[in-house]
Amino acid sequence: MDLLLLREYTPSATFGELYLDAENLDLPYCYSVERPWLDNAPMVSCVPEGTYTIVLHTSPKFGKVYYLENHKLGVSLHDATKRTHILIHPANWASQLLGCIALGKSIIEFPQGRGVTSSKATCRRFKTKLNGETHTLTIRGMK
């Protein structure tokens, strides 16, 4: 499956629309929130645009989640790269993330700021849909 994440960058966070089929952009499967772009600084920046392999991984904190891998962009799970442990896991606001991607049912304005809703349920549904298989995720800005 070739997934596509189209991003909107703001000073406080990065928001996106995730499509399960990069060729069919009629309706997003879900939405995302990440930290703002801060020059790919570990733990505080969203990941760079590009194409990643996403692989199922068991995280001590989040259980079974997907992680991003692209050695050319300096992203891997454990290797000596600039960014490690970039996971797709539940969270509602960018401030809850350390450089990872959170998924949600929608993007709304909370009292705490803009974020995603129903993140745990959306991440469970995403894992079920991807069936534990390895996939490709392309990340780029909205045009």
DSSP file (Angstrom, degrees, kcal/mol; ACC not computed):
  #  RESIDUE AA STRUCTURE BP1 BP2  ACC     N-H-->O    O-->H-N    N-H-->O    O-->H-N    TCO  KAPPA ALPHA  PHI   PSI    X-CA   Y-CA   Z-CA
    1    1 A M              0   0    0      0, 0.0   135,-2.0     0, 0.0     2,-0.8   0.000 360.0 360.0 360.0 132.5    0.0    0.0    0.0
    2    2 A D  E     -a  136   0A   0     18,-0.2    20,-2.1   133,-0.2    21,-0.2  -0.865 360.0-167.1-103.6 100.7    1.4    3.4   -0.9
    3    3 A L  E     -a  137   0A   0    133,-3.2   135,-2.3    -2,-0.8     2,-0.4  -0.504   4.9-155.1 -87.2 156.0    0.2    5.9    1.7
    4    4 A L  E     -aB 138  19A   0     15,-2.5    15,-3.3   133,-0.2     2,-0.6  -0.997   6.9-165.9-135.4 129.8    0.4    9.7    1.3
    5    5 A L  E     -aB 139  18A   0    133,-3.0   135,-2.4    -2,-0.4     2,-0.5  -0.962   8.3-163.6-115.6 113.7    0.5   12.3    4.1
    6    6 A L  E     -aB 140  17A   0     11,-2.5    11,-2.3    -2,-0.6     2,-0.3  -0.869  17.1-153.0 -98.9 125.0   -0.2   15.8    2.9
    7    7 A R  E     -aB 141  16A   0    133,-2.6   135,-2.9    -2,-0.5     2,-0.4  -0.692  20.9-160.4-107.6 150.7    0.9   18.4    5.5
    8    8 A E  E     - B   0  15A   0      7,-3.5     7,-2.7    -2,-0.3     2,-0.4  -0.999  23.4-146.2-120.3 124.0    0.0   22.0    6.5
    9    9 A Y  E     + B   0  14A   0     -2,-0.4     5,-0.2     5,-0.2     7,-0.0  -0.768  22.1 170.7 -96.8 133.1    2.8   23.7    8.5
   10   10 A T        -     0   0    0      3,-2.1    27,-0.3    -2,-0.4     3,-0.1  -0.874  46.9-105.9-128.8 166.3    2.0   26.2   11.2
   11   11 A P  S    S+     0   0    0      0, 0.0     3,-0.1     0, 0.0    -1,-0.0   0.795 119.1  35.1 -62.8 -27.0    4.4   27.9   13.7
   12   12 A S  S    S-     0   0    0      1,-0.2     2,-0.3    23,-0.1    82,-0.0   0.652 128.2  -5.8-103.7 -17.1    3.1   25.7   16.6
   13   13 A A        -     0   0    0     22,-0.2    -3,-2.1    81,-0.1     2,-0.5  -0.983  57.8-118.2-166.1 167.1    2.4   22.3   14.9
   14   14 A T  E     -BC   9  34A   0     20,-2.2    20,-2.2    -2,-0.3     2,-0.3  -0.987  29.6-167.6-118.5 127.4    2.2   20.4   11.6
   15   15 A F  E     -BC   8  33A   0     -7,-2.7    -7,-3.5    -2,-0.5     2,-0.3  -0.859   9.3-179.2-116.3 149.9   -1.2   19.0   10.6
   16   16 A G  E     -BC   7  32A   0     16,-1.9    16,-2.1    -2,-0.3     2,-0.5  -0.943  29.9-131.0-146.5 166.3   -1.9   16.5    7.9
   17   17 A E  E     -BC   6  31A   0    -11,-2.3   -11,-2.5    -2,-0.3     2,-0.5  -0.988  27.3-149.9-115.8 125.6   -4.3   14.5    5.9
   18   18 A L  E     -BC   5  30A   0     12,-2.8    11,-2.9    -2,-0.5    12,-1.3  -0.862  11.0-169.3-103.6 126.8   -3.4   10.8    5.5
   19   19 A Y  E     -B    4   0A   0    -15,-3.3   -15,-2.5    -2,-0.5     3,-0.1  -0.934  18.3-153.2-113.3 135.4   -4.6    8.9    2.4
   20   20 A L  S    S+     0   0    0     -2,-0.4     2,-0.5     1,-0.2   -18,-0.2   0.669  91.7  45.1 -79.3 -17.1   -4.3    5.1    2.1
   21   21 A D    >   -     0   0    0      3,-0.4     3,-1.9   -20,-0.1    -1,-0.2  -0.941  69.8-158.2-130.5 109.2   -4.0    5.3   -1.6
   22   22 A A  T 3  S+     0   0    0    -20,-2.1     3,-0.1    -2,-0.5   -19,-0.1   0.657  95.6  54.8 -61.2 -15.4   -1.7    8.0   -3.0
   23   23 A E  T 3  S+     0   0    0    -21,-0.2     2,-0.6     1,-0.2    -1,-0.3   0.601 102.3  59.8 -92.4 -13.6   -3.6    7.9   -6.3
   24   24 A N    <   +     0   0    0     -3,-1.9    -3,-0.4     1,-0.1     3,-0.3  -0.889  52.2 164.6-122.7 100.3   -7.0    8.6   -4.7
   25   25 A L        +     0   0    0     -2,-0.6    -1,-0.1     1,-0.2    -3,-0.1  -0.027  41.4 111.7-104.9  29.4   -7.2   11.9   -2.9
   26   26 A D  S    S+     0   0    0      1,-0.3    -1,-0.2     0, 0.0    -7,-0.0   0.925  88.5   4.8 -67.9 -45.5  -11.0   12.1   -2.6
   27   27 A L  S    S-     0   0    0     -3,-0.3    -1,-0.3   -10,-0.0    -3,-0.0  -0.978  77.2-120.5-146.2 125.3  -11.3   11.6    1.1
   28   28 A P        -     0   0    0      0, 0.0    -9,-0.2     0, 0.0     3,-0.1  -0.331  11.6-141.6 -63.5 147.0   -8.6   11.3    3.8
   29   29 A Y  S    S-     0   0    0    -11,-2.9     2,-0.3     1,-0.2   -10,-0.2   0.882  77.5 -34.2 -71.9 -40.6   -8.5    8.1    5.8
   30   30 A C  E     -C   18   0A   0    -12,-1.3   -12,-2.8    96,-0.0     2,-0.3  -0.908  65.0-103.0-163.1-172.4   -7.6   10.2    8.9
   31   31 A Y  E     -CD  17 104A   0     73,-2.8    73,-2.4    -2,-0.3     2,-0.3  -0.779  25.8-149.4-124.3 165.8   -5.7   13.3   10.0
   32   32 A S  E     -CD  16 103A   0    -16,-2.1   -16,-1.9    -2,-0.3     2,-0.3  -0.929   7.6-159.5-137.3 160.0   -2.3   13.8   11.8
   33   33 A V  E     +CD  15 102A   0     69,-2.0    69,-2.3    -2,-0.3     2,-0.3  -0.994  19.8 161.9-136.3 142.3   -0.5   16.2   14.1
   34   34 A E  E     -C   14   0A   0    -20,-2.2   -20,-2.2    -2,-0.3    60,-0.2  -0.891  45.5 -78.9-143.9 172.5    3.2   16.6   14.6
   35   35 A R        -     0   0    0     65,-0.5   -22,-0.2    -2,-0.3    11,-0.2  -0.294  62.2 -89.8 -64.6 162.8    5.6   19.1   16.0
   36   36 A P        -     0   0    0      0, 0.0    10,-1.3     0, 0.0     2,-0.6  -0.240  51.9 -84.5 -68.9 166.9    6.4   22.1   13.8
   37   37 A W        +     0   0    0    -27,-0.3     8,-0.1     8,-0.2    10,-0.1  -0.661  52.7 167.2 -75.1 116.9    9.2   22.0   11.3
   38   38 A L  S >  S-     0   0    0     -2,-0.6     3,-1.5     8,-0.3     6,-0.1  -0.443  70.4 -77.2-128.7  56.5   12.4   22.9   13.2
   39   39 A D  T 3  S-     0   0    0      1,-0.3    -2,-0.1     8,-0.1     6,-0.1   0.802  84.2 -66.0  54.7  36.1   15.1   22.0   10.7
   40   40 A N  T 3  S+     0   0    0      6,-0.3    -1,-0.3     1,-0.2     3,-0.1   0.743  80.1 171.9  63.5  25.7   14.8   18.2   11.5
   41   41 A A    X>  -     0   0    0     -3,-1.5     4,-1.5     1,-0.1     3,-1.2  -0.505  40.6-103.2 -66.8 130.5   16.1   18.7   15.0
   42   42 A P  T 34 S+     0   0    0      0, 0.0    57,-0.1     0, 0.0    -1,-0.1  -0.240  97.1   4.2 -56.9 140.2   15.7   15.4   17.0
   43   43 A M  T 34 S+     0   0    0     55,-0.4    56,-0.3     2,-0.2    57,-0.2   0.148 130.5  54.0  76.3 -17.4   12.8   15.2   19.5
   44   44 A V  T <4 S+     0   0    0     -3,-1.2     2,-0.3    54,-0.2    -1,-0.1   0.503  94.4  66.9-125.9  -6.0   11.3   18.7   18.6
   45   45 A S  S  < S-     0   0    0     -4,-1.5    -8,-0.2   -10,-0.1    -2,-0.2  -0.841  78.1-113.0-116.9 151.7   10.8   18.7   14.8
   46   46 A C        -     0   0    0    -10,-1.3    -8,-0.3    -2,-0.3    -6,-0.3  -0.382  52.0 -90.7 -67.8 163.1    8.4   16.9   12.5
   47   47 A V        -     0   0    0     52,-0.2    -1,-0.1     1,-0.1     3,-0.1  -0.397  49.3 -92.7 -76.3 155.8   10.3   14.5   10.1
   48   48 A P        -     0   0    0      0, 0.0    -1,-0.1     0, 0.0    91,-0.1  -0.266  45.2 -95.5 -66.3 154.1   11.5   15.8    6.7
   49   49 A E  S    S+     0   0    0     -3,-0.1     2,-0.3    89,-0.1    91,-0.2  -0.376  77.0  92.7 -62.9 148.3    9.3   15.4    3.7
   50   50 A G  E    S-E  139   0A   0     89,-1.6    89,-3.2    -3,-0.1     2,-0.5  -0.950  76.5 -59.1 154.8-171.4   10.2   12.3    1.6
   51   51 A T  E     -E  138   0A   0     -2,-0.3     2,-0.3    87,-0.2    87,-0.3  -0.921  50.7-177.4-111.0 129.2    9.3    8.6    1.1
   52   52 A Y  E     -E  137   0A   0     85,-3.3    85,-2.9    -2,-0.5     2,-0.5  -0.853  28.4-127.2-122.7 153.4    9.6    6.2    4.0
   53   53 A T  E     -EF 136  69A   0     16,-2.5    16,-1.7    -2,-0.3     2,-0.5  -0.875  27.6-152.0 -90.7 134.7    9.1    2.5    4.7
   54   54 A I  E     -EF 135  68A   0     81,-2.9    81,-2.0    -2,-0.5     2,-0.4  -0.954  16.1-176.2-113.6 132.2    6.8    2.0    7.6
   55   55 A V  E     - F   0  67A   0     12,-2.0    12,-2.3    -2,-0.5     2,-0.2  -0.954  29.8-108.6-130.6 139.9    7.2   -1.1    9.6
   56   56 A L  E     + F   0  66A   0     -2,-0.4     2,-0.3    76,-0.3    10,-0.2  -0.464  44.0 173.2 -69.2 139.8    5.4   -2.6   12.6
   57   57 A H  E     - F   0  65A   0      8,-3.1     8,-3.0    -2,-0.2     2,-0.8  -0.985  34.4-123.4-147.4 147.6    7.3   -2.4   15.8
   58   58 A T  E     - F   0  64A   0     -2,-0.3     6,-0.3     6,-0.2     8,-0.0  -0.877  29.6-162.6 -99.1 110.9    6.6   -3.2   19.5
   59   59 A S  E  >  - F   0  63A   0      4,-3.5     4,-2.1    -2,-0.8    -2,-0.0  -0.732  21.2-136.1 -91.0 137.1    7.3   -0.1   21.5
   60   60 A P  T  4 S+     0   0    0      0, 0.0    -1,-0.1     0, 0.0     4,-0.1   0.839 106.4  35.7 -59.5 -31.6    7.7   -0.5   25.3
   61   61 A K  T  4 S+     0   0    0      2,-0.1    -3,-0.0     1,-0.1    -2,-0.0   0.861 131.1  25.0 -90.0 -39.4    5.5    2.6   25.8
   62   62 A F  T  4 S-     0   0    0      1,-0.3     2,-0.2    27,-0.0    -1,-0.1   0.459  90.7-139.2-111.1  -2.8    2.9    2.3   23.0
   63   63 A G  E  < S+F   59   0A   0     -4,-2.1    -4,-3.5     2,-0.0     2,-0.6  -0.543  71.9   9.0  77.2-145.5    2.7   -1.4   22.2
   64   64 A K  E    S+F   58   0A   0     -6,-0.3     2,-0.3    -2,-0.2    -6,-0.2  -0.596  83.0 145.6 -77.0 116.8    2.5   -2.3   18.5
   65   65 A V  E     -F   57   0A   0     -8,-3.0    -8,-3.1    -2,-0.6     2,-0.3  -0.901  47.3-104.1-140.7 166.5    3.0    0.8   16.4
   66   66 A Y  E     -FG  56  88A   0     22,-0.8    22,-2.6    -2,-0.3     2,-0.3  -0.742  30.5-159.8 -93.7 146.4    4.5    1.6   13.0
   67   67 A Y  E     -FG  55  87A   0    -12,-2.3   -12,-2.0    -2,-0.3     2,-0.3  -0.894  16.6-118.7-121.8 158.1    7.9    3.3   12.7
   68   68 A L  E     -F   54   0A   0     18,-2.4    18,-0.4    -2,-0.3     2,-0.4  -0.722  26.3-173.6 -97.8 144.4    9.4    5.3    9.8
   69   69 A E  E     +F   53   0A   0    -16,-1.7   -16,-2.5    -2,-0.3     7,-0.2  -0.978  24.3 137.5-141.7 124.1   12.6    4.2    8.1
   70   70 A N  B > > -I   75   0B   0      5,-3.3     5,-2.4    -2,-0.4     3,-0.9  -0.599  23.8-169.6-161.8  98.4   14.6    6.1    5.4
   71   71 A H  G > 5S+     0   0    0      1,-0.3     3,-1.2     3,-0.2     5,-0.1   0.836  87.1  60.2 -62.1 -33.7   18.4    6.0    5.8
   72   72 A K  G 3 5S+     0   0    0      1,-0.3    -1,-0.3     2,-0.1    -2,-0.0   0.816 109.0  44.2 -64.7 -29.2   19.0    8.6    3.1
   73   73 A L  G < 5S-     0   0    0     -3,-0.9    -1,-0.3     2,-0.2    -2,-0.2   0.375 121.3-109.3 -94.1   3.6   16.9   11.1    5.1
   74   74 A G  T < 5S+     0   0    0     -3,-1.2     9,-3.2    -4,-0.3     2,-0.5   0.811  76.7 128.4  77.5  30.2   18.6   10.1    8.3
   75   75 A V  E   < +Ij  70  83B   0     -5,-2.4    -5,-3.3     7,-0.2     2,-0.3  -0.978  20.8 133.8-125.1 125.3   15.6    8.3    9.8
   76   76 A S  E     - j   0  84B   0      7,-2.1     9,-0.9    -2,-0.5    10,-0.4  -0.927  56.7-110.6-153.3 176.3   15.7    4.7   11.3
   77   77 A L  S    S-     0   0    0     -2,-0.3     8,-0.4     7,-0.2    -1,-0.1   0.954 102.6 -13.5 -79.4 -52.0   14.6    2.8   14.3
   78   78 A H  S    S+     0   0    0      6,-0.1     6,-0.1     7,-0.0     3,-0.1   0.611 101.5 109.3-125.5 -20.8   18.0    2.1   16.0
   79   79 A D  S    S-     0   0    0      1,-0.2     2,-2.3    -4,-0.0    -3,-0.2   0.040  85.5 -85.5 -65.4 171.1   20.8    2.8   13.5
   80   80 A A  S    S+     0   0    0     -5,-0.1     2,-0.3     4,-0.0    -1,-0.2  -0.488  81.7 131.1 -77.4  74.3   23.3    5.7   13.8
   81   81 A T  S    S-     0   0    0     -2,-2.3    -6,-0.1    -7,-0.1     3,-0.1  -0.755  72.1-105.4-120.6 169.0   21.1    8.2   12.0
   82   82 A K  S    S+     0   0    0     -2,-0.3     2,-0.4     1,-0.2    -7,-0.2   0.891 107.4  35.1 -63.0 -39.8   20.1   11.8   12.8
   83   83 A R  E    S+j   75   0B   0     -9,-3.2    -7,-2.1   -41,-0.1     2,-0.3  -0.965  70.5 176.4-122.0 129.9   16.5   10.7   13.8
   84   84 A T  E     +j   76   0B   0     -2,-0.4    -7,-0.2    -9,-0.2     3,-0.1  -0.889  58.2  23.8-126.6 160.8   15.6    7.4   15.6
   85   85 A H        +     0   0    0     -9,-0.9     2,-1.0    -8,-0.4    -1,-0.2   0.869  63.6 171.2  55.8  44.6   12.3    6.0   16.9
   86   86 A I        -     0   0    0    -10,-0.4   -18,-2.4   -18,-0.4     2,-0.2  -0.772  18.8-179.3 -83.4 105.8   10.0    8.0   14.7
   87   87 A L  E     -G   67   0A   0     -2,-1.0    14,-2.8   -20,-0.2     2,-0.6  -0.655  36.5-132.7-108.1 159.0    6.7    6.3   15.6
   88   88 A I  E     +Gh  66 101A   0    -22,-2.6   -22,-0.8    -2,-0.2    14,-0.2  -0.957  54.3 142.0-106.2 108.4    3.1    6.6   14.5
   89   89 A H        -     0   0    0     12,-2.1    14,-0.4    -2,-0.6     2,-0.1  -0.906  52.9 -71.4-145.6 168.0    1.3    6.5   17.9
   90   90 A P        +     0   0    0      0, 0.0     2,-0.3     0, 0.0    14,-0.1  -0.378  60.9 129.7 -67.9 139.6   -1.7    8.1   19.8
   91   91 A A        -     0   0    0     12,-0.4    25,-0.1    -2,-0.1   -58,-0.1  -0.868  42.4-148.1-173.8 158.0   -1.5   11.7   21.0
   92   92 A N  S    S+     0   0    0     -2,-0.3    24,-2.0     1,-0.2     2,-0.3   0.715  78.1  35.9-106.1 -27.1   -3.9   14.7   20.6
   93   93 A W  S >  S-     0   0    0     22,-0.2     3,-1.7     1,-0.1    -1,-0.2  -0.917  75.5-119.7-130.5 154.2   -1.5   17.7   20.5
   94   94 A A  G >  S+     0   0    0     20,-0.4     3,-2.0    -2,-0.3     5,-0.2   0.836 110.8  66.6 -57.5 -34.2    1.9   18.4   19.1
   95   95 A S  G 3  S+     0   0    0      1,-0.3    -1,-0.3   -61,-0.1   -60,-0.0   0.679  94.1  59.4 -64.5 -16.5    3.2   19.1   22.6
   96   96 A Q  G <  S+     0   0    0     -3,-1.7     2,-0.3     2,-0.0    -1,-0.3   0.449  95.4  83.8 -87.8  -1.3    2.7   15.4   23.5
   97   97 A L    <   -     0   0    0     -3,-2.0   -63,-0.0    -4,-0.2    -6,-0.0  -0.747  59.5-157.9-109.7 150.4    5.1   14.3   20.8
   98   98 A L  S    S-     0   0    0     -2,-0.3   -55,-0.4   -63,-0.0   -54,-0.2  -0.445  85.4 -51.7-117.7  55.2    8.8   13.9   20.6
   99   99 A G  S    S+     0   0    0    -56,-0.3   -52,-0.2     1,-0.3   -55,-0.1   0.523 109.7 118.9  91.0   7.0    9.2   14.0   16.9
  100  100 A C        -     0   0    0    -57,-0.2   -65,-0.5    -6,-0.1     2,-0.4  -0.300  64.0-109.8 -95.7-178.1    6.6   11.3   16.1
  101  101 A I  B     -h   88   0A   0    -14,-2.8   -12,-2.1   -67,-0.1     2,-0.4  -0.961  24.7-161.8-116.7 130.7    3.3   11.4   14.2
  102  102 A A  E     -D   33   0A   0    -69,-2.3   -69,-2.0    -2,-0.4     2,-0.3  -0.907   8.5-148.5-110.7 142.6   -0.1   11.1   15.9
  103  103 A L  E     +D   32   0A   0    -14,-0.4   -12,-0.4    -2,-0.4    20,-0.3  -0.793  19.3 171.4-108.4 151.9   -3.2   10.1   14.0
  104  104 A G  E     -D   31   0A   0    -73,-2.4   -73,-2.8    -2,-0.3    14,-0.2  -0.973  43.4-114.2-153.6 167.4   -6.8   11.3   14.7
  105  105 A K  S    S-     0   0    0     12,-2.6     2,-0.3    -2,-0.3    13,-0.1   0.838  95.5  -9.6 -72.8 -35.3  -10.3   11.2   13.4
  106  106 A S        -     0   0    0     11,-0.3    11,-2.0   -75,-0.1     2,-0.5  -0.959  66.0-112.4-154.8 168.3  -10.5   15.0   12.8
  107  107 A I  E     +K  116   0C   0     -2,-0.3     2,-0.3     9,-0.2     9,-0.2  -0.952  45.3 159.9-109.0 125.3   -8.6   18.2   13.6
  108  108 A I  E     -K  115   0C   0      7,-2.5     7,-2.6    -2,-0.5     2,-0.7  -0.892  45.2-101.1-138.5 169.5  -10.4   20.6   16.0
  109  109 A E  E     -K  114   0C   0     -2,-0.3     5,-0.2     5,-0.2    -2,-0.0  -0.861  41.0-173.6 -93.8 113.3   -9.6   23.5   18.2
  110  110 A F  E >   -K  113   0C   0      3,-2.0     3,-1.4    -2,-0.7     6,-0.0  -0.534  42.8-103.6 -94.0 166.9   -9.4   22.3   21.9
  111  111 A P  T 3  S+     0   0    0      0, 0.0     3,-0.1     0, 0.0    -1,-0.1   0.835 127.2  52.6 -57.5 -30.5   -9.1   24.6   24.9
  112  112 A Q  T 3  S-     0   0    0      1,-0.3     2,-0.2     0, 0.0    -3,-0.0   0.518 128.0 -88.5 -81.7  -5.7   -5.4   23.5   24.9
  113  113 A G  E <   -K  110   0C   0     -3,-1.4    -3,-2.0   -20,-0.0    -1,-0.3  -0.657  67.9 -27.1 122.8 178.4   -5.0   24.4   21.2
  114  114 A R  E    S+K  109   0C   0     -5,-0.2   -20,-0.4    -2,-0.2     2,-0.3  -0.424  74.7 132.9 -69.1 136.4   -5.5   22.8   17.8
  115  115 A G  E     -K  108   0C   0     -7,-2.6    -7,-2.5    -2,-0.1     2,-0.3  -0.899  50.6 -77.5-163.2-170.5   -5.2   19.0   17.8
  116  116 A V  E     -K  107   0C   0    -24,-2.0     3,-0.3    -2,-0.3     2,-0.2  -0.762  35.9-134.8-107.9 153.9   -6.6   15.7   16.6
  117  117 A T  S    S+     0   0    0    -11,-2.0   -12,-2.6    -2,-0.3   -11,-0.3  -0.644  76.2  13.0-102.4 159.7   -9.6   13.7   18.1
  118  118 A S  S  > S+     0   0    0     -2,-0.2     4,-2.3   -14,-0.2    -1,-0.2   0.833  70.3 163.5  48.9  46.3  -10.0   10.0   18.9
  119  119 A S  H  >  +     0   0    0     -3,-0.3     4,-2.7     2,-0.2     5,-0.2   0.906  67.4  49.8 -66.0 -44.5   -6.3    9.3   18.5
  120  120 A K  H  > S+     0   0    0      1,-0.2     4,-2.1     2,-0.2    -1,-0.2   0.943 115.0  44.1 -60.7 -47.3   -6.2    5.9   20.3
  121  121 A A  H  > S+     0   0    0      1,-0.2     4,-2.4     2,-0.2    -1,-0.2   0.889 113.9  50.9 -64.7 -39.3   -9.2    4.6   18.2
  122  122 A T  H  X S+     0   0    0     -4,-2.3     4,-2.3     2,-0.2    -1,-0.2   0.907 110.1  49.0 -66.5 -41.6   -7.8    6.0   15.0
  123  123 A C  H  X S+     0   0    0     -4,-2.7     4,-2.4   -20,-0.3    -1,-0.2   0.891 111.3  50.1 -65.8 -38.5   -4.3    4.4   15.6
  124  124 A R  H  X S+     0   0    0     -4,-2.1     4,-2.3    -5,-0.2    -2,-0.2   0.931 112.0  47.7 -62.7 -44.9   -5.9    1.0   16.4
  125  125 A R  H  X S+     0   0    0     -4,-2.4     4,-2.4     1,-0.2    -2,-0.2   0.890 110.9  52.2 -63.4 -39.5   -8.0    1.2   13.2
  126  126 A F  H  X S+     0   0    0     -4,-2.3     4,-2.3     2,-0.2    -2,-0.2   0.929 109.6  48.1 -62.1 -48.0   -4.9    2.2   11.2
  127  127 A K  H  X>S+     0   0    0     -4,-2.4     4,-1.0     1,-0.2     5,-0.8   0.904 112.7  49.2 -60.3 -42.0   -2.9   -0.8   12.5
  128  128 A T  H  <5S+     0   0    0     -4,-2.3     3,-0.5     1,-0.2    -1,-0.2   0.921 110.8  50.0 -63.2 -43.9   -5.8   -3.1   11.7
  129  129 A K  H  <5S+     0   0    0     -4,-2.4    -2,-0.2     1,-0.2    -1,-0.2   0.883 111.4  47.9 -62.7 -39.6   -6.1   -1.7    8.2
  130  130 A L  H ><5S-     0   0    0     -4,-2.3     3,-2.1    -5,-0.1    -1,-0.2   0.613  97.1-147.3 -81.5 -11.5   -2.4   -2.1    7.5
  131  131 A N  T 3<5 -     0   0    0     -4,-1.0    -3,-0.2    -3,-0.5     3,-0.1   0.749  57.5 -66.4  58.2  30.6   -2.6   -5.7    8.8
  132  132 A G  T 3 <S+     0   0    0     -5,-0.8   -76,-0.3     1,-0.2    -1,-0.3   0.506 101.5 133.0  73.5   2.0    1.0   -5.7   10.3
  133  133 A E    <   -     0   0    0     -3,-2.1     2,-0.3   -78,-0.1    -1,-0.2  -0.441  62.9-105.1 -86.5 160.0    2.5   -5.5    6.8
  134  134 A T        +     0   0    0     -2,-0.1     2,-0.2   -79,-0.1   -79,-0.2  -0.662  46.4 174.6 -82.6 138.4    5.3   -3.1    5.7
  135  135 A H  E     - E   0  54A   0    -81,-2.0   -81,-2.9    -2,-0.3     2,-0.4  -0.812  31.1-107.2-137.1 174.8    4.1   -0.2    3.5
  136  136 A T  E     -aE   2  53A   0   -135,-2.0  -133,-3.2    -2,-0.2     2,-0.5  -0.919  26.6-168.7-108.9 134.3    5.4    3.0    1.9
  137  137 A L  E     -aE   3  52A   0    -85,-2.9   -85,-3.3    -2,-0.4     2,-0.5  -0.986   3.3-163.5-124.6 120.8    4.5    6.4    3.2
  138  138 A T  E     -aE   4  51A   0   -135,-2.3  -133,-3.0    -2,-0.5     2,-0.5  -0.902   7.0-162.9-102.5 130.7    5.2    9.6    1.2
  139  139 A I  E     +aE   5  50A   0    -89,-3.2   -89,-1.6    -2,-0.5     2,-0.3  -0.953  22.4 147.7-114.7 128.2    5.1   12.9    3.2
  140  140 A R  E     -a    6   0A   0   -135,-2.4  -133,-2.6    -2,-0.5     2,-0.1  -0.980  45.8 -91.9-152.8 163.9    4.9   16.2    1.4
  141  141 A G  E     -a    7   0A   0     -2,-0.3     2,-0.2  -135,-0.2  -133,-0.2  -0.363  46.3-100.3 -73.9 155.2    3.4   19.6    1.8
  142  142 A M              0   0    0   -135,-2.9    -1,-0.1     1,-0.1  -133,-0.1  -0.525 360.0 360.0 -71.9 143.2   -0.1   20.6    0.6
  143  143 A K              0   0    0     -2,-0.2    -1,-0.1    -3,-0.1    -2,-0.0   0.384 360.0 360.0-115.9 360.0    0.0   22.5   -2.6
